Amino acid sequence: MTISPERVAGVEARAGKFPGPSLIPALNAIQARLGWLPREELEELAREVRRPRYEIEGLISFYPHFRTTPPKKVQLSVCHDLSCWLRSGDDRIAEIKAKYGQDTDVELVEVSCLGRCDVAPAAAVNEHPTPVSEVDNLVTSARGEGVGHASASRRAEPWPNDPYPAGYGVAERYKSLRAFLAGEISAESIVATLKDSGLRGMGGAGFPTGQKWGLVAAAQPGTVKYAICNADESEPGTFKDRQILADQPHLVLEGLLLGMAVVGAEEGWVFIRHEYGPEEHVLREEIAALREAGVIGADACGSGKRLQLDIFVSPGGYILGEETALLECMEGHRGEPRNKPPFPGNYGLHGRPTLINSVETFADVPVILQRGAEWWAEQGVGESVGWKFFAVSGHVQNPGVYCVPMGTTVRELIDTAGGVLDGAEVGAVQPGGASSNFIGPDQLDLQLDFGTLAKAGTMLGSGALVVLAEGTDLLAASTNVLRFFRNESCGKCVPCRVGSTKAHTLLRGVLDSGSTLDEAQRGKILQLEEAMRKTSICGLGQVALGPVVSVLGLDKGGGSGTSAAQAGRIEGTARTLSGREFFTTRTVAEALAGFRPAHRTGVEEVALSAALHRVPAADILSPQALPGFAKSTVDGFAVRAADTYGASEGLPSYLDLIGSVRMGEAPTVSVKPGGLRRDADRWRGSRRRRRGRHGRVHGRDHARNDRGDKAGGAGWRHRPCR
């Protein structure tokens, strides 16, 4: 029989999804034209693309940006998340509701973070971003001739990571890309320089950039590959990428194009949230200029290489910032995270190797290639390397985006932003966005870097530093963060969907009653946090209750506590969290150390085809070479929360096998369907021969291929685990 190499473990759940081009751009276009998605338009779209309407309705129901009812003349969205809440957002929302709540022309909606935390409390009128203080003027405009198009807020002088002087255009920029396309530098040298620089992913995970580029370049040589810039920052307090897109579109696109060229991709996208309309316009202008100058196209810079860029506008949802949910969205499915492995670098967009990096990561590549890895390393403080962008918001004098040396302390960054409002003392800080744990005023001298923050029980995360003044109700603040995660959960996995709802209901009840958490309630929160952290599919559920846990045991601020007392209480909580892993990069061997399936399974025969791409936890004994195993699951990397490793139908448990065999080779025996099965029946009397010919497999077989079993082929004996 012939063993098909196309099956990839971990993607079984995708088998029933509709193939074909994504319908999301078409739905975006209809809504942009009409303001909503009328039934007649959806029926016409279904006929044009020959797709069932229930599939289209399934897409629409998932994404919050899509609407199936006509909008009112004025759509007023007001943010209620942490940075806006800290700036009296609830009071402003109450005032707006009192004024416009009964207005038949106005549709008032509270929404998650709009990415405008520097002007908190933030709002949008007919998708025109604005501070709440300007809402009345925009509502008046919307009732009349319209609000017009907003312009991106841009900086005149280059940031420290920009190697090009102010005033340069396309002709003077893109030097590193031109050098690569001219053959002056090689892909290998670019990867080596990025590795030597120590540049890590700035989107939150912190994976080494050079290593990622090298892995994607080596994956499936000669096949179609893609590259994507993830510009879907949607976490409360996070808006640094928005400013980078406005000020440095040339660096973001040069980094993306270099990534495409290095890994062998001809097509690349910037995946941007729909709330970033002004920044999207800046990007489209830059892409048009590149196309006109011949830098991109069928013959990029006269090199004979094809490089094409486009923008994919997100239909909404924080979960789309997770890279596999982003891929599902781009393929035209509901944006639910995939199980890993396989990782996007091996099995990404449309099943092809895909390079995905954040806006800031791509923007740092050109200066590193022009000035060298050593220069980049010298820009950091102490052992830290490079420059780092931070979005600073909350109770600070001058909220905004700041670019400082990596390793700058929390205190120094707060001082750079003008200090705490009204001269108050710091009560607590979230150093890495909503996913990060709160730290107290005794930890303001922590260096802002991956390692130091992880040791302190928090993380660098999305580079969003939110400051809370002394006297702030920390339990209420952390509950506000939890509400965001509850609202933004995609609902795919029960622990995240149900756990976040239960925890928020409990905490909201405590806050509304004016009481404090008792020991039973505290225990319930800790129990829910552990369950969500260990069993949620993606990072959203794994970290959703972390901020709450980091403030458990603290008195609610209320203005009566002192900074010293709060510092002591936060210190006690931080000690219990110190050393906890949130997103730790580990080899597969490390991730599986000591792992055994949770329950035993019965003895059954498994077709050899069902063993394709499975990962052995031990050696295998067989006279024949076994089929190839997925590279990403053998020598790739596993990202996990704490000490967890779970199995599901989409992510089979790893096999526990006996003996040894060389991996990566095709079987040396060629048989017709059913042929070897008949031979196996004759060999059942010989235990030794049966073991040598078939091998023994231990573990749960979630990836069983019944069709292969029926078709015959080499069968492995499957028995309970030890």
C-alpha positions, -999 to +999 in steps of 0.1 A: +000+000+000+010+036-004+014+057+027+002+093+021+026+119+035+000+147+035-017+139+068-006+162+096-013+154+132-032+181+151-054+193+123-080+166+123-107+191+134-103+211+102-114+182+080-150+194+077-143+231+070-151+246+037-122+251+014-118+281-009-109+318-007-118+337+024-151+355+023-142+380+050-128+407+026-160+405+006-181+408+038-159+438+048-165+454+015-203+450+017-204+465+052-181+493+042-205+501+013-238+498+031-230+499+068-244+465+074-249+431+058-284+428+042-298+393+036-301+400-002-264+408-004-255+376+015-276+355-008-260+371-039-225+365-024-234+329-017-245+324-054-214+341-067-189+321-047-210+289-047-209+286-009-239+277+014-254+307+032-252+290+065-214+290+062-215+327+057-239+332+086-216+312+108-188+336+099-209+367+106-221+354+139-185+350+152-170+384+144-183+414+164-176+439+136-202+424+113-238+435+118-270+421+102-294+450+111-293+485+097-273+510+118-286+542+132-273+574+118-248+577+147-229+548+160-212+557+193-188+532+208-172+539+242-144+519+257-148+505+292-115+486+297-088+493+323-069+523+309-102+542+303-117+529+336-087+544+354-095+578+338-130+579+352-144+560+322-174+547+341-184+582+350-181+594+314-201+565+302-229+573+326-229+609+314-230+598+277-259+574+285-278+601+302-274+624+272-278+599+243-294+568+258-329+577+246-317+594+214-333+576+184-305+587+161-277+573+183-267+537+189-246+537+221-224+506+228-198+499+254-169+481+237-135+466+245-102+485+240-101+507+210-064+510+210-065+547+219-055+545+255-033+576+252-065+597+250-085+577+276-113+576+281-116+568+244-146+565+220-154+563+184-182+579+164-190+561+132-156+545+135-139+579+139-116+576+170-118+604+195-114+612+232-147+612+250-144+650+255-149+654+217-179+631+214-205+658+213-188+676+183-185+644+163-221+633+171-233+667+157-212+661+126-225+626+122-261+639+123-252+662+094-227+656+066-206+630+084-175+627+105-151+624+076-119+604+078-095+605+108-058+611+103-031+592+120-012+610+147+024+610+134+058+620+148+081+644+129+115+630+141+126+594+135+125+570+165+159+556+177+154+523+158+150+541+124+182+542+103+168+566+078+168+604+082+136+624+083+123+633+048+136+602+031+112+585+006+110+551-010+140+559-033+164+564-003+149+537+020+147+499+018+185+496+016+187+462+032+160+448+009+177+462-022+210+447-011+195+413-006+177+413-040+209+424-056+228+395-042+250+416-019+238+398+012+225+363+016+196+348+035+220+329+057+238+360+067+206+378+076+195+349+098+229+348+114+228+385+121+194+384+137+205+354+158+236+373+170+216+404+178+194+386+203+162+401+188+131+384+201+095+386+192+080+418+206+044+406+203+044+388+237+059+353+232+095+365+229+106+337+205+141+344+190+135+361+157+166+347+138+157+312+149+121+315+137+132+328+103+157+300+100+131+274+109+106+287+083+133+290+057+142+253+062+106+240+063+095+222+031+120+237+006+106+246-027+070+248-016+047+279-014+053+299+017+037+330+032+046+358+056+023+378+078+028+409+100+004+406+130-009+441+136-040+430+155-029+444+189-062+445+209-052+440+245-062+468+269-034+493+273-017+483+241-012+508+213+025+509+206+021+491+173-005+516+162+021+544+165+048+523+148+025+518+118+018+555+117+055+566+120+074+537+105+054+520+078+087+518+057+104+499+085+075+475+091+072+468+054+109+465+048+112+440+077+082+420+063+096+420+027+130+408+040+113+381+060+095+370+028+127+370+008+146+351+034+121+323+039+111+320+003+076+336+004+062+356-025+031+368-008+028+387+024+001+405+044-003+430+072-032+417+093-046+449+109-075+455+133-104+473+118-103+501+144-069+512+130-084+529+099-061+559+099-030+537+102-043+513+075-045+544+052-008+552+059+001+516+051-018+515+018-001+547+007+033+532+014+025+500-004+012+520-034+045+539-034+065+507-033+045+493-062+050+524-083+087+524-076+090+488-086+102+476-052+074+451-051+056+433-079+065+406-104+100+418-107+110+433-074+138+458-078+146+442-111+157+410-094+134+386-111+118+378-078+081+382-072+071+400-039+035+410-034+020+428-004-016+433+007-036+443+038-061+420+055-085+439+077-096+420+108-134+417+113-129+422+151-120+401+181-091+401+205-086+364+199-074+371+164-041+383+179-033+346+186-015+335+155-034+304+147-068+322+152-055+348+128-047+321+103-082+306+107-097+341+100-075+347+069-086+313+056-122+324+060-132+304+091-143+313+126-113+327+144-108+299+169-072+289+179-057+257+165-040+231+187-002+231+185+017+214+171+018+218+142+032+253+144+026+280+117+062+278+107+056+243+094+018+243+088+004+278+086-018+296+061-035+271+039-013+244+053+019+261+041+050+272+061+042+307+073+063+334+090+044+355+115+060+383+134+047+414+152+048+450+140+076+460+163+097+429+155+096+435+118+104+473+123+136+464+142+151+443+114+163+470+090+184+489+116+200+456+128+210+446+093+224+481+086+242+488+118+250+453+129+241+429+157+268+443+181+253+478+177+219+466+185+231+447+216+249+478+229+216+498+229+202+479+259+209+484+296+232+458+312+225+424+298+195+436+279+197+442+242+182+468+218+154+493+220+119+487+232+086+505+225+062+508+254+026+521+255+022+539+289-013+546+301-034+548+333-026+572+361+004+589+344+008+626+335+017+620+298+002+588+284+018+578+251+043+556+233+079+557+244+110+540+229+136+533+256+166+510+259+155+474+269+163+470+305+150+504+316+133+501+350+096+505+356+103+536+377+124+553+350+097+547+324+070+561+346+092+592+352+097+595+314+059+596+311+058+625+335+052+606+367+019+597+384-010+620+381-014+648+407+019+637+423+004+606+438+024+575+447+023+543+427-001+517+440+005+490+414+016+485+378+008+461+351+041+460+332+031+439+301-005+446+293-037+429+305-022+394+305+006+404+329+003+401+367+003+433+388+034+443+407+037+466+437+055+498+444+084+479+460+092+464+425+095+497+406+132+491+401+126+459+381+142+461+347+118+458+318+130+427+301+118+392+294+138+374+321+137+399+350+099+403+348+094+365+345+114+360+377+092+385+394+061+366+386+049+387+357+059+393+321+069+418+294+039+407+274+026+432+248+048+461+260+018+480+276+026+495+310-005+505+329+000+526+361-024+525+390-021+553+417-021+545+454-057+541+466-070+524+435-093+494+441-070+467+429-096+439+431-119+461+410-091+468+385-082+431+381-119+422+377-121+448+349-093+430+332-111+396+337-143+410+322-123+418+290-110+382+288-145+369+295-160+390+267-132+382+242-131+344+248-138+327+215-158+301+234-140+271+217-128+255+250-150+251+281-124+260+307-119+295+293-155+301+284-171+289+316-142+295+340-139+332+331-177+337+334-179+320+368-149+339+382-162+372+369-197+366+384-182+358+418-159+388+418-186+412+405-209+400+433-183+407+459-176+442+445-213+451+441-220+441+477-191+460+491-178+430+509-145+412+507-135+377+494-138+351+521-116+320+522-141+298+503-144+324+475-107+329+474-102+291+471-128+290+443-109+317+423-076+298+428-092+266+417-107+282+386-073+298+378-055+265+379-081+247+358-080+275+331-042+278+332-037+240+327-065+231+303-073+261+281-062+257+245-046+291+240-030+319+260-062+339+266-077+313+289-043+304+304-036+339+317-071+353+321-072+349+359-035+357+365-040+394+372-068+386+397-046+360+415-018+385+417-039+408+438-057+383+459-050+389+496-047+427+490-071+451+508-092+470+483-076+504+479-105+528+487-080+555+495-073+544+531-043+522+527-007+533+527+017+525+499+040+506+524+011+484+535+000+477+499+036+470+489+040+444+517+008+426+507+017+426+470+052+413+479+036+383+496+015+375+466+044+380+442+065+355+462+038+329+457+039+336+419+076+339+415+090+313+391+056+305+376+060+299+339+035+316+316+048+311+280+080+291+283+098+278+252+108+242+257+120+214+235+096+185+230+117+162+252+115+187+281+078+192+276+071+155+278+094+146+307+074+123+330+043+126+309+019+096+308-017+096+294-044+102+321-062+069+316-055+035+302-069+023+269-077-012+256-057-033+232-065-026+195-048-028+161-038+004+145-030+008+108+005+019+100-009+049+082-024+060+114+011+063+129+022+089+104+035+121+120+032+107+156+060+115+180+078+087+198+086+094+235+111+065+234+129+043+209+111+019+186+122-017+177+114-026+141+134-042+112+117-017+089+121+021+090+089+038+101+072+066+081+085+101+085+075+122+116+064+158+115+095+179+119+078+205+141+069+179+166+103+162+167+128+189+168+106+220+170+096+238+202+066+234+225+050+265+241+031+257+272+016+273+303+032+263+337+039+225+338+010+215+317+007+192+287-027+181+276-041+159+249-072+164+229-088+150+197-069+175+177-037+171+196-029+134+201-009+122+231+026+113+223+034+076+218+054+056+243+073+030+223+099+002+228+131-004+208+149+018+183+147+028+147+160+054+124+134+081+118+125+101+087+127+073+062+099+057+042+091+020+048+112-003+028+084-028+023+058-022-005+026-042-003-008-041-018-038-031+003-046-060+026-016-080+017+005-075+049-027-079+070-031-115+057+006-122+064+001-108+099-028-133+105-004-162+097+022-147+120+001-144+151+015-176+166+050-162+168+052-135+195+088-127+187+082-124+150+050-103+155+068-079+178+098-076+154+076-071+123+050-048+137+064-032+168+045-024+200+028+009+205+017+023+239-004+054+243-038+069+233-046+068+196-067+099+190-054+101+154-066+066+144-073+063+107-102+039+104-100+040+066-064+029+067-073+002+091-100-012+068-078-009+038-052-031+054-015-024+056+010-030+084-009-031+117+007-021+150-004-038+183-018-011+206-018-019+243-024-001+276+002+023+288+024+015+317 
